[in-house]
Amino acid sequence: MPIDFPNSPISGDSYSAAGKTWTYDGTTWVLYSVTAEVPNGSITTGKIASGAVTADKLAPGVGGGGLDTDSDGAIITMDIGA
């Protein structure tokens, strides 16, 4: 199904459809965010390979609540949000 963006957007306008949000930058519509849900209990320490997730592999702000690491960069807590 095609997405029907507004005809006369103003820079900074946003448009959501099909679970995605775009923001108009004055020239084009840029995909801003994608919402994903992770079922409660589906991420466990046994399912994450050692060193697979480090602070330098995540974009700033990922997880909503932040990322706490020890002095070696290992994750000690991770707030995925409510």
Backbone torsions as a table, in degrees:
resi	resn	phi	psi	omega
1	MET	NA	126.4	179.7
2	PRO	-70.1	154.4	178.0
3	ILE	-97.4	130.3	-177.1
4	ASP	-101.0	87.2	179.7
5	PHE	-68.3	152.1	177.2
6	PRO	-58.1	147.5	-176.3
7	ASN	-75.0	-34.2	-175.1
8	SER	-127.0	66.1	-178.2
9	PRO	-74.5	156.9	174.3
10	ILE	-110.1	144.4	179.9
11	SER	-50.1	128.6	-178.6
12	GLY	99.3	-13.5	176.8
13	ASP	-63.2	148.9	175.3
14	SER	-122.2	155.2	-179.5
15	TYR	-142.0	131.8	-179.7
16	SER	-117.9	138.4	176.3
17	ALA	-161.8	145.8	175.9
18	ALA	54.4	36.5	177.8
19	GLY	75.2	11.3	-179.9
20	LYS	-125.3	155.2	179.3
21	THR	-126.9	132.5	176.9
22	TRP	-114.2	150.8	175.0
23	THR	-122.5	134.5	179.4
24	TYR	-82.3	123.7	-176.7
25	ASP	-96.8	12.0	-178.5
26	GLY	102.1	-18.1	179.2
27	THR	-129.5	-46.4	-176.8
28	THR	-136.7	164.2	173.7
29	TRP	-87.2	124.7	-177.6
30	VAL	-111.8	128.6	177.7
31	LEU	-62.1	120.3	-173.6
32	TYR	-96.5	-46.0	-177.8
33	SER	-153.6	154.9	174.1
34	VAL	-128.4	129.8	-179.0
35	THR	-95.6	128.2	177.4
36	ALA	-128.6	144.7	177.4
37	GLU	-112.7	136.8	177.2
38	VAL	-110.7	119.3	-179.4
39	PRO	-57.3	138.4	179.3
40	ASN	-55.0	130.2	177.9
41	GLY	85.0	-0.7	-177.1
42	SER	-80.2	-18.1	176.7
43	ILE	-106.8	117.0	178.5
44	THR	-129.0	160.3	179.8
45	THR	-61.0	-29.4	178.9
46	GLY	-70.1	-19.1	-179.1
47	LYS	-96.5	-5.9	-179.3
48	ILE	-106.5	121.5	179.1
49	ALA	-66.5	145.2	178.5
50	SER	-55.7	125.4	178.8
51	GLY	80.5	2.0	-176.7
52	ALA	-69.4	-32.8	-179.4
53	VAL	-122.3	116.0	176.9
54	THR	-130.9	161.4	-177.5
55	ALA	-57.2	-35.8	-177.8
56	ASP	-74.4	-10.4	178.5
57	LYS	-95.4	-6.3	-178.7
58	LEU	-106.1	143.6	175.3
59	ALA	-72.1	152.2	177.7
60	PRO	-56.0	135.4	176.8
61	GLY	84.6	-0.8	-179.9
62	VAL	-62.4	135.0	176.8
63	GLY	95.2	-6.8	175.7
64	GLY	74.8	-46.2	-175.6
65	GLY	-99.9	-9.0	178.0
66	GLY	106.7	-179.7	-174.8
67	LEU	-138.3	124.5	177.8
68	ASP	-104.9	131.3	179.6
69	THR	-128.2	156.5	175.1
70	ASP	-86.1	-174.5	-175.5
71	SER	-64.1	-19.8	177.6
72	ASP	-91.8	-1.6	-179.5
73	GLY	90.0	4.2	179.9
74	ALA	-77.7	142.0	179.5
75	ILE	-69.6	130.3	175.3
76	ILE	-108.8	-31.6	171.5
77	THR	-148.3	155.3	179.6
78	MET	-145.7	117.4	-179.5
79	ASP	-94.1	106.0	-178.0
80	ILE	-86.0	-8.2	178.9
81	GLY	103.7	170.3	-177.4
82	ALA	-84.4	NA	NA
